[in-house]
């Protein structure tokens, strides 16, 4: 059994948590996040600590939601204090990225470049042609946008070409052994 739901979430200085029914709002130095939580888990804020307790009987659904709610709130607190960042690398001859305003342009071996619109709550930086930094306060939005950029040209297993996360290891396959 997981015990993540019973751990307390410690609120750093400058972070406020407020509830309005099932909606929870976390405000910090980088911004504010709002998320709707379920009513089967009771959240109590006391002395810069947040605790979660199940209200109804502890069945499988409530057990799963217990740890998930705690993890989601912890990610919200971490996002409004530090933020989240993902780095993508473009590997391949002629593969490059460019940023023009809120449009990310990827040239990754297709006949035309792929243009992607950057969402409002996400910040994208392209320090060089083969590196993309995606950052924001919502872990879910940063991860979703990074996954959609990676899906434009996933790394292939023979030469390793494609868009990959910075520390991602691609398992390489051996090609044909022409005898």
C-alpha positions as CSV (number, residue, x, y, z in Angstrom):
1,X,0.0,0.0,0.0
2,X,1.3,3.4,-0.9
3,X,1.7,5.9,1.9
4,X,2.1,9.0,-0.2
5,X,-1.3,10.3,0.6
6,X,-0.5,10.5,4.3
7,X,2.6,12.6,3.9
8,X,2.1,16.3,4.7
9,X,2.8,19.0,2.1
10,X,4.9,21.7,3.6
11,X,4.1,25.2,2.2
12,X,7.2,27.4,1.6
13,X,7.2,31.1,2.5
14,X,5.0,33.1,0.2
15,X,2.8,30.3,-0.9
16,X,-0.9,30.5,-0.1
17,X,-3.5,27.7,-0.5
18,X,-7.2,28.5,-0.6
19,X,-10.2,26.3,-1.1
20,X,-13.6,27.1,-2.5
21,X,-15.7,23.9,-2.4
22,X,-13.8,21.4,-4.5
23,X,-11.5,24.0,-6.2
24,X,-8.1,24.5,-4.8
25,X,-6.0,27.6,-5.7
26,X,-2.3,27.8,-5.0
27,X,-0.6,31.3,-5.2
28,X,3.1,31.8,-5.2
29,X,5.8,34.0,-6.6
30,X,5.6,32.7,-10.1
31,X,1.8,32.8,-10.4
32,X,-1.3,30.9,-9.4
33,X,-2.7,27.5,-10.3
34,X,-6.3,26.2,-9.8
35,X,-7.4,22.6,-9.8
36,X,-10.6,20.8,-8.9
37,X,-10.2,18.0,-6.4
38,X,-12.6,15.2,-5.5
39,X,-14.9,15.4,-2.4
40,X,-14.0,11.9,-1.1
41,X,-10.7,13.2,0.3
42,X,-10.7,16.0,3.0
43,X,-7.9,18.5,2.8
44,X,-6.9,20.5,5.9
45,X,-4.5,23.5,5.8
46,X,-2.9,24.3,9.2
47,X,0.3,26.1,10.1
48,X,1.8,26.0,6.6
49,X,1.1,22.3,6.3
50,X,-1.5,20.5,4.2
51,X,-2.9,17.1,5.2
52,X,-5.2,14.7,3.3
53,X,-7.6,12.3,4.9
54,X,-10.2,10.0,3.3
55,X,-13.8,10.9,4.2
56,X,-15.6,7.8,3.0
57,X,-14.6,4.1,3.5
58,X,-11.1,3.4,2.2
59,X,-11.8,1.4,-1.0
60,X,-9.5,1.1,-4.1
61,X,-10.8,4.2,-5.8
62,X,-10.4,6.4,-2.7
63,X,-6.9,4.9,-2.1
64,X,-5.8,5.8,-5.6
65,X,-7.3,9.3,-5.3
66,X,-5.7,9.9,-1.9
67,X,-2.1,9.7,-3.1
68,X,-2.9,11.4,-6.4
69,X,-4.5,14.4,-4.8
70,X,-1.5,14.8,-2.5
71,X,0.9,14.5,-5.4
72,X,-1.0,17.0,-7.5
73,X,-1.0,19.6,-4.7
74,X,2.7,19.1,-4.1
75,X,3.3,19.6,-7.9
76,X,1.2,22.8,-7.7
77,X,3.2,24.1,-4.8
78,X,6.5,23.2,-6.5
79,X,5.3,24.9,-9.7
80,X,4.4,28.2,-8.2
81,X,7.7,28.4,-6.3
82,X,10.3,26.9,-8.6
83,X,8.5,26.0,-11.9
84,X,9.2,23.0,-14.1
85,X,11.5,22.7,-17.1
86,X,12.1,20.1,-19.8
87,X,14.9,20.2,-22.3
88,X,14.7,18.6,-25.8
89,X,17.5,17.8,-28.2
90,X,17.3,17.5,-31.9
91,X,19.6,14.8,-33.3
92,X,20.0,14.4,-37.0
93,X,21.7,16.0,-40.0
94,X,19.9,19.2,-40.8
95,X,17.5,19.0,-37.9
96,X,16.9,22.5,-36.3
97,X,14.5,24.5,-34.4
98,X,13.6,28.2,-34.5
99,X,11.3,30.4,-32.4
100,X,9.5,33.3,-33.9
101,X,7.2,35.0,-31.4
102,X,4.9,32.3,-30.1
103,X,5.5,29.9,-33.0
104,X,8.1,27.1,-32.7
105,X,9.3,26.0,-36.2
106,X,10.9,22.5,-36.5
107,X,12.8,21.4,-39.5
108,X,13.2,17.6,-38.9
109,X,13.4,16.0,-42.2
110,X,9.9,16.5,-43.6
111,X,9.3,18.3,-46.9
112,X,7.9,21.3,-45.1
113,X,8.8,22.7,-41.6
114,X,6.4,22.0,-38.8
115,X,5.0,25.0,-37.0
116,X,3.7,24.7,-33.5
117,X,1.9,27.4,-31.5
118,X,3.2,27.8,-28.0
119,X,0.5,27.9,-25.3
120,X,0.1,31.0,-23.2
121,X,1.3,29.5,-19.9
122,X,4.4,27.9,-21.4
123,X,7.8,29.6,-22.1
124,X,9.9,28.2,-24.9
125,X,13.6,29.1,-25.5
126,X,15.8,28.0,-28.3
127,X,19.4,28.8,-27.3
128,X,20.9,27.0,-30.3
129,X,19.5,25.2,-33.4
130,X,19.4,21.8,-31.7
131,X,18.2,22.6,-28.1
132,X,14.7,23.5,-26.9
133,X,13.9,24.6,-23.3
134,X,10.3,24.3,-22.3
135,X,9.3,25.8,-18.9
136,X,6.2,26.8,-17.0
137,X,4.5,26.5,-13.6
138,X,2.2,23.6,-14.5
139,X,3.9,20.3,-14.6
140,X,1.1,18.8,-16.7
141,X,1.2,21.5,-19.3
142,X,5.0,21.5,-19.6
143,X,5.0,17.7,-20.0
144,X,2.1,17.7,-22.5
145,X,3.7,20.3,-24.7
146,X,7.2,18.7,-24.5
147,X,5.5,15.3,-25.5
148,X,3.8,16.9,-28.5
149,X,7.0,18.5,-29.7
150,X,8.8,15.1,-29.3
151,X,5.9,13.4,-31.2
152,X,6.7,15.4,-34.3
153,X,9.7,13.2,-34.9
154,X,10.2,10.5,-32.3
155,X,13.7,9.0,-32.1
156,X,14.1,6.0,-34.3
157,X,16.1,3.0,-33.0
158,X,18.6,2.4,-35.9
159,X,20.4,5.7,-36.2
160,X,18.9,7.5,-33.2
161,X,17.7,10.5,-35.2
162,X,14.8,12.5,-33.9
163,X,13.7,14.7,-31.1
164,X,14.5,13.3,-27.6
165,X,14.6,14.5,-24.0
166,X,17.9,15.7,-22.8
167,X,18.9,12.6,-20.7
168,X,16.8,10.1,-22.6
169,X,18.7,6.9,-23.7
170,X,17.6,5.4,-27.0
171,X,18.0,1.6,-27.2
172,X,19.7,1.1,-30.6
173,X,19.0,-1.8,-32.9
174,X,21.5,-3.5,-35.1
175,X,20.8,-3.1,-38.8
176,X,21.1,-5.6,-41.5
177,X,24.4,-7.5,-41.7
178,X,24.9,-7.7,-45.4
179,X,26.9,-10.9,-45.9
